[in-house]
Amino acid sequence: MMIRLVRRALALAAATVLSALNAPGLHAQRPAGRADTTTLRPDLPNLAALVATLPSVTPAPFDEQRALWLGALPLSCLDRLQPRPNPRGRANSGTGYFWGASYSLVPDHDRLRAFWGCNDWHSAVASTWVAVRTLKTYPNSVLHELTREKLNAHLGRSNLDGEMQFFRATAAAINPIPSASQTGLFERPYGFAWLLELDAELRTWPDSQARRWTSNLAPLASWMADSLGAYYVALVEPVRSGAQNNTAQSMTLALDYADAVHDERLRRAIVTSARKLFSADTMCATQSERVVANGGRGGRGGGRGGRGAGRGNVDTTARSLAPNDLTAGAPARGGAAPGPGGGAELVSPCLSEAALMGRVLDQRAYVGWLDRFLPPMQSGRFAPLTEPVPMPVAAPVDTSGGRAATDSARAAAATALMTERARLGGLAFSRAQMMERIAHALPASDARVPVWHRLAALQADRGYALLRDDMSGISWVPAQALLYETRRGQ
């Protein structure tokens, strides 16, 4: 019965948005072929000249149709078991969360665990946040009964008590605050930050069921807030890569919680740590963030961003390297494990750091810091961030191995293409979200504000174009889209 209900609700949600999403003129023109990662665009004389080169994209309203579309896929994955972790993999792989070492399920996982669905733990938390956010925004949508049923099943008292017991035991078994490693404690920092985002969404919702879910979640959220604050204070240097565990990105999510629930201790920890880690940074390697779509084979963005970026792209202005200069050629520090797809980039290191610092510096100090950290928007070095991410195409299939081999190769190519589209869609929405945060941090009179908004709309438009096609099983991208919509709405 539940499966039929889910399918019926998801089919209805898809049907209600299909015509709107296929409307002509909604999406910017798609580029043909691969992006050029070696040649920078010449500098333009001013912002007006840059704006003249940008496609005109009007953001679609975040209405009930779009909310249904974004909410349907994450909602459908909450009861789908996560894949078994590799017990010989990294320490943060999740072995023991609800898969035992012998590949057997933890007894009563559906009663003693809350976030056992979707692709992984943080995707399940983010998907739960999407369900809460869409229900909170459109409480009478066609998915409201199913959404409340799912939230009741996953945010029950026993489920969250089981989560608390698991994380306490896991933390007790290791050094609880590794100095600069993003592994160690399961899902810290990125997953912890998403849990806090979920808790903030529930706490600010005057709904009787939401109050009960908040009460159930509160002990875990409080514990994770304390753990995350201590972790940030102990960090020697940040992770600057484009992977999910980018330090600036998780700090930004955690700040959303700290501001919403007035957690001054966590806020002080983040502000103090961010200023210590990032205040002296200058000249971020935006030129290294040009993205190449790899034909569905799991390509990567333009290097790691920040320190350790590629040496081929150089600034068009003469300068001397300062100790915290992040331009190409500076020594690599603060790296992290590669993301999905063989090291694929999922966030913009430069934009994530710039968005965070808009939250921890006063406005006057931030304007000066941003001028030192990012090149002028009309410069060639900034050009990669003015371009929408490319649209990947299917890789050629080798047909010489017989029908069975060809069918297998086609299936593998289709999966790789779907994964690459998801990566690029998530990157596009992440860029758009950070651009909106930067725009809101600047003075309203700053001439760059409308340009940031326009670039954000361009990135989000490409993200929606990538999200339109089949991405079954990729549940985390809608959360990135909804984060953008939330920032844009504010």
N, C-alpha and C positions, 0 to 999 in steps of 0.2 A: 504493500500500500504506500509506504513511504517513497519507494523508488518511483512509482507511478506519479505521485504527487510532485516530486522534484522535477521529473521530466516534463510534466504538464506545465508547471510554473516557469521552468526555464524556457520552454518553447514559446510560451506566451510573452515572456520578457523579450526574447529575441525577435518575435514577430512585431512587437510594438515599436522597436527601434530601427528595424531594417530599412524602412523607407527613408527615415530621417538621415541615417548614416550614409546612404547611397545617393543623397541629393547632390546634383551637379554643383561644382564650385565650392564644396565644403572643404576640400583638401587642396593643399598646395601642389603644384606640379611635381611629379616624381622624377628624380634624376635617373638617367640611363647609365648603367655601367658603374665602375668602381670610382671611388673618390681618389683624387690626387693627394698623396701624403707627402710629397717632396717639394712642391712649389707653393709658396705663400702668395696670397693675393697682394698686389701693391697697396700701399697706404692710400687711403682716401683723404681728401682735404678736411672734412668735418663730419659731424653727425648727420647733417642733412643729406650729404652725399651717400652715406651708408644707408639711410632710410630709403633713399631712392632705388637702391639695389635690392631691397627686401620684398618678397612676395606679400601681397596684401591678404592677410588672413584674419577673418573676424571670428573670435571664439564663439562656439555654439553655447547656448545657455545650458547650465546644469539643471535640466528639468527632470521630471519623473521618468521619462523614457531613457535618458542617459543613466540615471541612477539605477534603474532596473537592469540595464545592460551591464554596468560595472559590477552590480551586486550579485548577478546570477551565477557567474562562474566561481567566485570564491565560496558562495553559499553551497554550491554543489560538491565542493571538495572536503568539507569539514568532517564527513564520515568516511572518507576514503583513506585507508591505512597508508601511512608513510612507508616508503621502501625500507627494507632492513639495512641498518648501517653496517659498514665494514669494520669488524672488531679489530682489525690490524691497522686501521687508518689512524687519523689524527685523534687526539684526546677529546676533541670537541664534537665527535661524530654522533653522539646520542645513544651509544650502546647502553642498555639498561633503563632507558626512559620508558619505553613500553615493549621494546624488543629485548628479550634476554640474550645472554651470550650464546645460548644454544639455539637461537633463532625461534624461540617460542615466545608467544605474547605474555606480557606481564598479566597475571590474573586480575580480572575485573578492570582492565584498562579503560573501558568505557565509563566506569564509575569512579576510578581513582586517578584518571588523567583527563585534562581538559583539551589539550592541543596536540592530539595524536593523528590528525588528518592532514590532507594537502601534501605538498612536496616535502616539507620538513617543519620543525617546530615553529620557527619564526614566520614561515608562510602561513601556518595555521593561525597564529596570533594575528597577523596582518589581515587574514581573511575574516577572522572574527570581528576585527575593527571595522572592516568594510561593511559587514552585516549590520553592526550597530549603527554606523554612520548613516547608511542608507535608510534604515528603519527610523532612525531619529529624525531624518530630514523629511521622509515621506511615510508617516506612520500608517497610512491607509492604502498603501500600494498592494498590488495583487500578491506580493510575496510576504506580506506582513505576518500571516498566520504561520507559514513555514519558517520564517526567520525567527519568530519568538520560540517556536518549538525547538529549533536547533540551539538557540542560545540557552534555553532552559536545560537542555541535555548536556551542554558542554560547560556551562558556568554554574553548575550546582555546587553545593557546599562540599560534598565528598570529593568531587573532581578537583576543586581548588585546594582542599586540604591535602590531597594526594600529591599535587604539584609542589606544594610547600615542603612536604616531607622529602620528596625526591631532591629538590634543589638544596635543602639544608644538608642532606646526607652527602650529596655530590661535593658541595663546598667544603665540608668537613674532611673529605678524603684527599684534598689537594691543598697546595699553597693557595689561599683564597685570592690573593692579589698579585698575579704575575706582573713584573715591572713593565714590560713593553710587548708582551706576546698577546696576540688576539685569541689564541687557543687557551687551553686550561679549563676554566669553568664553562660548562656547557651553555652555549648561547649568549655569553657575555662578550662584547657589549651590545651587539646589534639586536639580538632577540630580546634582551632585557629592555632596551629602549622602545621596542615595539609594544611590549607588555605595558609599559608606562603610558604609551600613547592610547592604548585600549582603555586603561583605567581612567585616564583623563576624560575620554569621550563618555564613559559611563557616569562618572561623577558629576558631569555638567548637564545631565539629562534628567529633568523632573518627571520621571516615569516610575510607577510603583514597582514594576518588575525590574527596571534598571537599578533601583535602590537595593533590591535584594541581590542582584548580580554584583553590584559594587561592594556590598558587605562581604560577599564570598571572596571577591578578588583582593580586597584591601590588604590582608596580611602579606600576600605574595608581592603585591605592588610595593608596599612599604619596605619589605626586605630587599627587593631588587633595587629600589631607589637608594637605599643605604649602601648596598654592595657596589652599585654602579658609581656612586659618588666617591667611595673609597678607591675604586679602580682608577678613575680619572686623576685623582690626586696623586696616585702612585706612579702614573705614567711618566717615563723618562723622555720619550719622544712619541709623536703621534704616528699612526698609520696614514700615509698620504696617497695610497694607491687608489685605483678606481674600483676596487672590490667592495663587497657589501660592508666589510668591517672598517671602512674609512672612518677615522676617528671623528672628524668634523660632522659627518652625517649622523652618527649615533648620538653625538652631543646635541645636535639640533632637535632630534626627536625627543630626547630626554628633557630638553628645555621646554618643549611644548607642555609636557606633564608638569614640570616644576612651576611654570607660570600659571597653568590652569588650576592647580590645586594648592598653590602658594606654599610649595615645599622650598623654603628659603635655604635650608642646609644643602640640598642637592643643587640648587641654583648657584650658591656660593662656590661649591666644589667645581662646577662646570665653568663658571666665569673665571675663577682663579686659574684653573688649569688651561683654559683656552688662551687666556692672555699670556701665560707663561710659555705655551707651546707655539703660538702663532703670531704674537704681536710683532716680532722682528722680521717676519717673512716679507720678502719683496719679490716683484717681478716673476710671478708664477708662469710656468711654461704652457700658456694657453695654446701656443702653436703646436704642441705635441698632442692635442686632444682632437685632432681631425680623425673621424671614424671611417673605417673601411668595412664594408659588408663583405663577408667572405663566402658568398655563394651558398649559404646554408651549411657551411662546414665549421661553424664555430669560430669566427674571426675575432679580432680584438680591436679595441679602440687604439688611438694613437699613443701607445706607450703607457707609462705609469702616471704621467702627470707629475707636477711638482719635481722633487728630486729624482734624478735617474731618468729623465725624459730623453728622447732621442736627440742626437747631436746634429742631425741634418738640417733642422730648421733653426735659423738664427734670427735675432732681432734685427730690425732695419735701422736701429739707432745705435750709435757707439755708446759704450758704457763700461764701467769696471765692475767686477763681480764683488758683491758684499758677502759677508759670512753667511747670511740667511737668504742669499739670492737663489730662487727656485727655478731659474731658467735652465734650458737644456745645457748639459755639460756639468752641472753641479753634481757632487757625489751623491749616490743613492743612499737613503736612510729611511727607516720606518716602513719597510716593505711588508706585505702581507701575503698569505697564501693566495694563489690565483683563484679567481672566481670561476663560475661555471663556463663550460665551453673552452677549456684549455687556456685560461687566463683572460677571458673576455671581460671588458670593462662594463661596469654597471652604474657608476656614478661619475660625475665630473669632479676630479680632485680640486681644481681651482674654484669652481662655482660653489662647491660644498663649503670650502673654507671661507670664502667671501660671504656666503649667507650666514654662517655661524657668527662671524665677527660683527655682523650687523646687529646681533642680539647681545653681545657682551661689551661693546664699546658705546660710549655716548655718541650722539649723531655727529658732532663736530669732529671728534677723534676718528670716527669711522670713515668719514669722507677723505680725510688725509691718508688713513691706512689704505683705503681702497685705491686711491690714486697711485700709491706706491706698489700695490700688489698686482693689480690688473693693468694691462696696457690700455691705451685709449681704444674705445670701441671701434673707431674707424680705421685702426691700424691693421696691417697685414698679420701681425702676431695674434690679434684677437679674432681674425676671420673664421677659424674653424668653429667657434662658438656662435657664429651668425648663420651657420649652415644647418639645415635639418639633417638628421641622421639618414644615411642611405637606405634604400629599400633592397633587401637581399633577394636574390633569385635562386631558383633550384639549381643545384650542382648537376652537371651531366652524369648520366647513369651508364656504367659500362654494361653493354648488352652482349658481350662475347662469352659469358660464362654459362649460357643455358638459361632456361626459363626460371628455374628455382633460384639460381644466383641473381638473375635480373630482378625478380620480385623482391628478394631480400634487399638488394641494393636500392631499389626504389623506396622500400619502406624505411631504410636507414636514411636515405637522402631526405625523405619527407619529414622524418623526426628531427634531423639536423636543421632543416630549414625552419621548422616551427620553433625550435629552441633559439635559433639565431634571431628570428623575428621577435621573440619574446625579449631577448636580451636588448635588442635595439629599441624596442618599444619602452621597456623599463628605463633605459638610459635617457630616452627622449623626455619622458615624463619627469624623471629626476632632475634633468637640466631645467625643464620648465618650472618646476616647483622652486628650485633654488633661485632662478631668475626673478620669480615673483617675490621671494623673500628679500632679495637684494633691493628690488624696486621699492618695497615698503620700508626698508631701513634708511633710504636716502631722503633728504628733504624734498618736499613736494615740488619745490621750485627747481630742482636739479634737472637740467636738460636731458639727462640720461634716463630718467624715469620712464617716459613713454617709449623709449627705445627698448628698455628692458622688458616692458610689458609686451611689446610687439614681438620681440625675440621669443619670449615665453609662449606666446600664442602659436608661433611658427613651430616650435619644438613639440608642443602638445598636439598640434594638428597632425604632425607626422606620427606621433605616438598612437593617436586614434586610427590613423590609416593602417598602421601595423597591427593594431588590435582587432581590426575588422575581420580578418581571415581566421580560419580555424586555429585555435590555440588550446584545444582541449587538453587538460592536464597541467597547463601553465597558469597557476592560480594567483601568482604574486603580482603580476603586472597591473591588474585593476586597482590594487592598493596604492601603487605609485601614481596612477591616474587620479585617484580620489584625493591623495595628498595635494596634488596640484590644484584640483578644483577647490579644495578647502582653503588653500593659501590665496587663490584668486578671489574667492568670495569674501575674504577678509580684507 
